């Protein structure tokens, strides 16, 4: 299992690299305005995908990983399919009809590409998402990586070969690649899911996900609010500049998120067995491992931020280097923040995790609004992310310590030191 998780992280580093290179190519190929429009499209897409994920993903992984037999596992998987299909139809319809009801506002805020193309892509993403989620629940990490690889590498290859493509052509390539992967995922499932609604299992999943969906959406708001508010105040060109450091962050963030999420089934099992001492040990070991591993990379990113930005996106984005410096502070505390969210869900405190992330998102939105309305630098917007992350860590540690105090233990504090 340990080797599988390590292999998963290596695989996701490659997938993160594909996304990293794709953004670098697009930043050099498209105009700053068109690149900003692409970022807005991807940001909005990520927000809607997070809504669908929040209703299914965490609950599916938790209940499948702790299922007593294959029959229970299949029952939960079928219910997850049913929820995902219904939710996808509703979301696709709402997005499609909104472009007619709010056409003026959509064009004014540069959202028109999202409303034109995404309803179709949303349907294509359903089997892809379900394949990844079920593979994660069953800890089939190679399969997870393969699906993500097929969704990202062909897109990178095509935009590299056809470097002079227009933005609309790039969007169609994006949809085509996912359409082909969608077909592969449907054949993989072999239509084993049943359409007859299993209300007991659906209620079980939704009972857990009523908290995790709020957590998932709020987590996305933490990232997307910056882009949306910068676009509202300053336009797509400034969005393009701000996005370059965000994409550089993903080189670290995606492997970390993948490794942390692969720990979720194991931590959930330890919590359900009442083995909180081992849960704490695994938690602290992995957080310390990632934090120390990041230190040399953060030093390089801080001292050579201008050179890194120029090498990645070109001289036209050199203004993004101060933002990257601020984000190195955020990266330093990211492992602890990421694992705290996983731990809270594992010990059946999803409502606390939801509250934590909602508070962080609220602080982020207010901070961004204040900074942008007072015409301060974009690096100050990045500093808001650092502040609300530290606040979230404080809240998460407080409630984890409270939970473990019932077991006569606390995080990072030896039990015999009280």
C-alpha positions, 0 to 999 in steps of 0.5 A: 500500500505504501508503494502504491501511494508513493507511485500515485504521488509520482504519477500525479506529479507528472499530471501536474506537470502536464497542466503546468506546461499547458498553462505555460504554452497558453500564456505564450500563445494567447494574448493576455486578454484571451489567456485571462478569459481561459483562466476565467473559464477554467476557474468557473468550470472548477467551481461547478465541478466542485459542487458535483464532487462535494455531493459524492466524492468524500462520502463515496470514498468514506463508505466504500473504503469502510464497507464490510463486503463487495455487495455493500461497496457496489450498493454505495457506488450505485447510489453515487452514480444516481446522485451524480447523474441527477445533479449533472442534468440539473447543473447542465440545464441551469447553466444552459438556460442562464446564458439566455436569461443573463446574457448582458451580465455574462458578457460584461464579466467575460463569462460567455465562453463558460456558458457556451461550452461548459454544459456539454463538457459537464456531461462528458466529465460525469463518467470520468469523475465517477471512474476516478472517485470509485478508483480512489475509494477502492485504492486503485491508484494506478487507475486514478493516474491513468484516467488523469493522464489520458485527460491531460497529456493529449491536450498538452500535446495538441496545443504544443503542436498547433501553437497558433490555435485560437481560443475557441479552437483550444476549447474544442480540443479540450472538449474532444479529449474529454469526450474520448476519455468519457467513452473509455470510462463508460466501457470500463464500468460496463454499465453495471450501475442500476437506474432504480433509485436506492433511497436508503443508500442515497440518504446515507451518502447525502447525510454525510455529504450535506457537510462535505459539499459545503466544505468542497464549495468553500474550498473552491471559493478560497481559490476562485474568489481571487480570480473572480474579484480580480476580474470584476475590479481589474479585468482578464489581463490582471487575472492572467498575471495573478494566475501564473503564480497560482499555476506554479503553486500547483506543482506542489499542491497537486501532489500534496493533495493527491497524497493527502487524499490517498490517506483518507481511506486509511485514516477513516478506517483507523478512526472507525476502529477507534485507533486514534493513537495511530491516526495521530502518528500517521497525521504528524509524520506525513505533515512533518515529512511534506513540510521539510521536503518543501523547504528547499523548493520554497527557498529557491522560489522566493529568491529566484521568483522573477527568473522562474516567472519569466522562464515559465510564462515570458517577460510579459508576466514578470509583474507576477514575481512579487505574488509568487514570493507571498505564495511561498509563505502559503506553501509552507503551511499548506501541508498542515492545512490540507491534512487537517481537513482530511483528519476532521472528515476522518473522525466524523467531524465534517460539520466542523471542517465545513465551518472552518472552510466557510469561515476561511472563504468568508475572510478571503472574500472580504479581504480581497474586496477590501484590497481591490476596492482600495487599489492595493497591489495584487501581492496583497490579495495573495497575503489574504490567502496566507492569513485565512489559511493560518486562521483555518489551521488554528480552528482545525487544531482546536477542534481536533484537540477537543476530539482527541481529548476524549481519548486522553490525547492531543495533536502534537502534544504527548499524552503524558505531558498534560 
